[in-house]
């Protein structure tokens, strides 16, 4: 019997603040072809904080531009609309769930791992013939259900931490023992509430438990990116465990040792700038 009913978790998700209207509009364009880029750029610019953070990211070494961009319109012209949509979404999501007073959950470690997974997913996606921007967004969101559980059910989440220590296991296993479900299921429900595309919802839901049909799919990319991020130990979490990479997934990837070394290097390099701006 789960300690918390799924209905209660869904209710807490619906109590969370919605994303800014402009971000919801941007997300809706992920499945559209006819987009008024100039109108959306003007709407982004109305949010000064979001604009400032987005431009810092656009000017970071992550994109390696020769000259500095000073407006959203210019950033779109240089980097493309899809990249700027990803950055605006990232800036908004990382500030979407604030810590509650007295909560002992380590937000810094959480977001460092999320950013590491996002940049690993972006590096991996082209090698699996997938959209790098969508992979980055899904990677950033993959553990978001953890924030819901940790901030809305803090007492039970303390039990999750205890269970992990006692059984030397990953967070998903401990969450299922305490809550009766894990952060992947909760995160998928949050992604649906925030109106992220179905492909991203699916990747969040399945990043721990891949199905047979998820061969060379977005869930596979996020599954592997999550493992890479844990292996690089970029979160700063002392008791971080690296999830296993199955033989089936290894064979499906069919990537050489050289490619994996490139992925590690690219992820570490991109992580430094991204985490400094998004996490602080």
Secondary structure, DSSP 8 states (H G I E B T S, - for coil): --SS-HHHHHHHHHHS----HHHHHHHHGGG-S---HHHHHHHHHH-HHHHHHHHHHHTSTTT--SS---SHHHHHHHH-HHHHHHHHHHHHHTTSS---TT----HHHHHHHHHHHHHHHHHHHGGGT--HHHHHHHHHHTTHHHHHHHHHSHHHHHHHHHHHHHHT--HHHHHHHHHSS-HHHHHHHHHHHTT--HHHHHHHHHSSS--TT-TTSHHHHHHHHHHHHHHHT-S--TT-------HHHHHHH---HHHHHHHHHHHHHHHHHHHHHHT-
